[in-house]
Amino acid sequence: MLTDAELEIMQVVWDRGKATVRDVYETLNERRKVAYTTVLTMMKLLEHKGFLSRDDSERTHVYKPRRQRQRVVTAMVDDFIERVFQGASRPLLMHLIEDNDLSPEEIEQLAEAARRKRK
């Protein structure tokens, strides 16, 4: 799984399609103070973990995602449900519906998704 910082880096690379360390550093640095060397180290780690691939053909290394965003997010949500709700998704859905300020449109979208699932 990804740490919060790793996920933040992956979000930048997924959004861009490909990115250099400088691209990611500048994007993250707009949000919060971060060291260039930290971003470099983390991107190398993400490459080692199989989340990024690096193109060495140019002077500046260009990183691309090796795993699709949706697959990574699905795995992270499944892991969360397993750890927090012992694998049951109903308590998570009930929490989202009852304890969050969902709009009527969002509630209807959830209901529609549930109806489609039953078919």
C-alpha positions as CSV (number, residue, x, y, z in Angstrom):
1,M,0.0,0.0,0.0
2,L,0.9,3.6,-0.3
3,T,1.7,6.1,2.4
4,D,-0.1,9.5,2.4
5,A,3.0,11.1,0.9
6,E,3.4,8.4,-1.7
7,L,-0.2,8.7,-2.7
8,E,0.2,12.5,-3.0
9,I,3.1,12.0,-5.5
10,M,1.2,9.3,-7.4
11,Q,-1.8,11.7,-7.7
12,V,0.5,14.3,-9.4
13,V,2.0,11.7,-11.8
14,W,-1.5,10.2,-12.6
15,D,-2.9,13.7,-13.3
16,R,0.0,14.6,-15.6
17,G,0.4,11.2,-17.2
18,K,4.2,11.5,-16.8
19,A,6.4,13.8,-14.7
20,T,9.9,14.6,-13.7
21,V,11.0,14.9,-10.1
22,R,11.0,18.7,-10.6
23,D,7.4,18.6,-11.9
24,V,6.3,16.8,-8.8
25,Y,8.4,18.9,-6.5
26,E,7.0,22.2,-7.8
27,T,3.4,20.9,-7.7
28,L,3.7,19.7,-4.1
29,N,5.7,22.8,-3.0
30,E,2.7,24.9,-4.1
31,R,0.6,23.1,-1.4
32,R,3.2,22.7,1.3
33,K,6.9,23.0,2.0
34,V,8.7,19.9,0.7
35,A,12.4,19.2,0.0
36,Y,13.4,18.3,-3.6
37,T,15.6,15.5,-2.2
38,T,12.6,14.0,-0.3
39,V,10.5,13.9,-3.5
40,L,13.5,12.4,-5.4
41,T,13.9,9.7,-2.7
42,M,10.2,8.9,-2.6
43,M,9.9,8.7,-6.4
44,K,12.8,6.2,-6.5
45,L,11.1,4.2,-3.8
46,L,7.8,4.2,-5.8
47,E,9.8,3.0,-8.8
48,H,11.3,0.2,-6.6
49,K,7.8,-0.7,-5.3
50,G,6.5,-1.0,-8.9
51,F,4.2,2.0,-8.9
52,L,6.4,4.1,-11.2
53,S,8.6,3.4,-14.2
54,R,11.5,5.7,-15.2
55,D,12.6,6.6,-18.7
56,D,16.3,7.2,-18.7
57,S,16.5,8.1,-22.4
58,E,16.6,11.9,-21.8
59,R,18.9,14.0,-19.6
60,T,16.1,14.4,-17.1
61,H,14.4,11.2,-15.8
62,V,10.7,11.0,-16.7
63,Y,8.5,8.9,-14.5
64,K,5.3,7.3,-15.6
65,P,2.7,5.4,-13.6
66,R,3.0,1.6,-13.8
67,R,-0.3,1.0,-12.1
68,Q,-3.7,2.5,-12.9
69,R,-5.2,4.9,-10.5
70,Q,-8.5,3.1,-10.2
71,R,-6.7,-0.2,-9.4
72,V,-4.6,1.3,-6.7
73,V,-7.5,3.2,-5.2
74,T,-9.7,0.0,-5.2
75,A,-6.9,-1.9,-3.4
76,M,-6.5,0.8,-0.8
77,V,-10.3,1.0,-0.2
78,D,-10.5,-2.8,0.1
79,D,-7.6,-2.8,2.5
80,F,-9.3,-0.1,4.6
81,I,-12.6,-2.0,4.7
82,E,-10.8,-5.1,5.8
83,R,-8.8,-3.4,8.5
84,V,-11.4,-1.1,9.9
85,F,-14.7,-3.0,9.2
86,Q,-13.5,-6.6,9.2
87,G,-14.2,-6.9,5.5
88,A,-17.9,-5.7,5.7
89,S,-18.6,-2.7,3.4
90,R,-22.2,-2.1,4.8
91,P,-20.9,-0.3,7.9
92,L,-18.8,2.0,5.8
93,L,-21.7,2.8,3.5
94,M,-23.9,3.5,6.5
95,H,-21.3,5.7,8.0
96,L,-20.9,7.7,4.8
97,I,-24.7,8.2,4.5
98,E,-25.5,8.9,8.1
99,D,-22.4,10.8,9.3
100,N,-21.6,13.0,6.3
101,D,-23.3,15.9,4.7
102,L,-24.3,14.2,1.4
103,S,-26.5,16.2,-0.9
104,P,-29.8,14.6,-2.1
105,E,-28.2,14.1,-5.5
106,E,-25.3,12.2,-3.9
107,I,-27.7,10.0,-1.9
108,E,-29.7,9.3,-5.1
109,Q,-26.5,8.4,-6.9
110,L,-25.7,5.9,-4.2
111,A,-29.2,4.5,-4.3
112,E,-29.0,4.1,-8.1
113,A,-25.7,2.3,-7.8
114,A,-27.2,-0.1,-5.3
115,R,-30.2,-0.7,-7.6
116,R,-27.9,-1.5,-10.5
117,K,-25.8,-3.8,-8.3
118,R,-28.9,-5.9,-7.4
119,K,-29.8,-6.5,-11.0
